[in-house]
Amino acid sequence: MNDGLPGLFIYTINQDKDGFIWLGTDRGLCYFDGFDYHMAYVSDTLETYFPVASYETENGKIYFGFNDGTVHYTDKRQLVQIPGIQAGRINDIVENRDSLVFIISQNNGIFVFNPAKPEETISLENPVNDLLYCAGFTRDGRLILGTQNGLALCEYTDGELKLISTAEELDYIKAVSYTHLMLPT
């Protein structure tokens, strides 16, 4: 029983500062106000596109990565598309300690922007030339990427992403979900 939930599958869940629950379903993005589900339509997207990743930044904006490679954020209960991001599929969204947002696409690299200036998004090459599924930051600010063939530890400095090391014995990583990860350096 779905009690009005549009869709059969939920891929991502987030709650905004006003208490609304945002759900990325196989039928699209909706929010729950405590009583009813409301669809949040995205202009210029087909009904078959749906959010598969979400992240709430320190400033309270929720970003959604869609299976069509676009990224949107909430402005009250409206969605705004971030220009300049077009990838095959967005698998994860994370924020570093400098409040930069990192968009992890499955096979089209990584996009980085300051939430105050999302129109100035920069594109970074995938440092491991492998499918990317998830990401997280270590306590010392390094980026860990979960790839099809293991983990990759990277360092982001001055607009560049440098590969530090890989751990290929951990195959097909789908979830790096800790806020702060501790790995040996």
C-alpha positions in Angstrom: 0.0 0.0 0.0 1.5 3.3 -1.0 -1.1 5.7 0.5 -0.8 8.2 -2.4 3.0 7.9 -2.9 3.6 8.5 -6.6 5.7 5.6 -7.7 6.8 2.2 -6.5 10.4 2.8 -5.7 12.1 5.5 -3.5 15.7 6.3 -4.5 16.5 9.2 -2.2 14.9 10.9 0.8 15.6 14.3 2.4 13.8 16.7 4.7 14.0 20.4 4.2 14.2 23.0 7.0 10.5 23.6 6.8 9.8 19.9 7.6 8.7 18.8 4.2 10.0 15.3 3.2 11.3 15.2 -0.3 11.2 11.8 -2.1 12.9 10.8 -5.3 10.7 8.1 -6.8 10.6 6.2 -10.1 7.8 8.6 -11.1 9.7 11.8 -10.3 10.3 14.1 -7.4 7.6 14.7 -4.8 7.3 16.2 -1.3 5.2 15.1 1.6 3.6 17.9 3.7 2.5 15.6 6.5 -0.9 14.9 4.9 -0.5 14.6 1.1 2.2 13.9 -1.5 2.8 16.7 -4.1 4.7 16.2 -7.3 7.5 18.7 -7.9 7.7 19.0 -11.7 10.9 19.9 -13.4 10.5 21.8 -16.7 12.2 20.4 -19.7 12.5 16.9 -18.4 10.6 13.8 -19.5 8.4 11.9 -17.1 10.9 9.0 -17.2 13.6 11.1 -15.5 13.8 10.8 -11.8 16.1 11.8 -8.9 18.5 9.2 -7.7 20.7 11.3 -5.3 20.1 14.1 -3.0 22.0 16.2 -0.5 21.2 19.0 1.9 24.0 21.6 2.2 25.0 23.5 5.3 22.9 26.5 4.0 19.8 24.3 3.8 19.4 23.9 0.1 18.6 20.4 -1.1 20.2 19.3 -4.3 18.8 16.5 -6.4 20.8 14.5 -9.0 18.6 12.9 -11.7 19.1 9.8 -13.8 19.3 12.0 -16.9 22.4 13.8 -15.6 20.8 17.1 -14.6 21.0 18.6 -11.1 18.3 20.8 -9.4 17.9 22.5 -6.1 15.0 23.5 -4.0 13.9 27.1 -3.7 11.0 27.0 -1.4 9.0 24.2 -3.0 10.1 24.9 -6.5 13.0 23.3 -8.4 15.7 25.2 -10.1 18.1 23.5 -12.6 21.8 24.2 -12.3 23.2 25.2 -15.7 26.3 23.6 -17.1 25.8 20.1 -15.6 24.8 17.5 -18.1 26.0 14.0 -17.4 24.8 10.5 -18.1 23.6 9.9 -14.5 24.2 11.6 -11.2 25.0 9.0 -8.5 26.0 11.1 -5.5 26.2 14.7 -4.2 28.6 15.7 -1.4 29.9 18.9 0.2 33.4 19.5 1.4 34.4 21.5 4.4 34.8 24.7 2.3 31.1 24.3 1.4 31.8 23.4 -2.2 29.3 20.9 -3.7 30.6 17.9 -5.6 28.3 16.3 -8.1 29.4 12.7 -8.8 28.3 11.5 -12.3 28.5 7.8 -13.1 30.7 8.2 -16.2 31.1 11.9 -17.1 33.4 13.1 -14.4 32.8 15.3 -11.3 31.2 18.7 -11.2 32.1 21.3 -8.5 30.5 24.6 -7.6 30.0 27.1 -4.8 26.3 27.1 -3.8 26.4 30.9 -3.9 27.5 30.8 -7.6 26.1 27.5 -9.1 26.4 29.1 -12.6 30.2 28.9 -12.2 30.3 25.1 -12.1 33.6 23.5 -13.1 34.0 20.1 -14.6 36.7 17.7 -13.4 37.9 14.6 -15.2 37.3 11.3 -13.5 40.7 10.5 -11.9 40.3 6.8 -12.2 38.6 6.3 -15.6 36.1 4.0 -14.0 32.4 4.1 -13.2 31.7 6.3 -10.1 28.9 5.4 -7.7 29.4 7.3 -4.5 31.7 9.7 -2.6 32.5 11.0 0.8 35.1 13.2 2.5 37.7 12.1 5.1 38.2 14.2 8.2 41.3 15.7 6.6 39.3 16.8 3.6 40.3 14.2 1.0 37.6 12.8 -1.4 36.9 9.1 -1.4 35.2 7.8 -4.5 33.4 4.4 -4.6 34.0 3.0 -8.1 33.2 -0.2 -10.0 36.6 -1.5 -9.1 37.2 -0.3 -5.5 37.9 2.9 -3.7 39.9 5.9 -4.9 41.4 8.4 -2.5 41.8 11.9 -4.1 42.8 15.4 -3.1 41.0 18.5 -4.4 43.1 21.6 -4.5 42.8 24.8 -6.5 40.2 23.4 -9.0 42.1 20.2 -9.6 41.5 16.6 -8.5 44.5 14.5 -7.9 44.4 10.7 -7.4 46.4 9.7 -4.3 45.8 6.0 -4.1 43.3 3.2 -4.9 42.1 0.1 -3.1 41.0 -2.2 -5.8 40.4 -5.2 -3.6 37.1 -3.6 -2.6 35.0 -4.4 -5.7 31.9 -2.5 -6.8 31.5 0.1 -4.0 27.9 1.4 -4.0 27.8 3.3 -0.7 30.2 5.6 1.1 27.7 7.0 3.5 29.6 8.3 6.5 29.8 12.0 7.2 33.5 11.7 8.1 35.6 8.8 7.2 38.9 7.8 8.9 41.4 6.0 6.6 45.1 5.5 7.1 47.2 8.0 5.3 
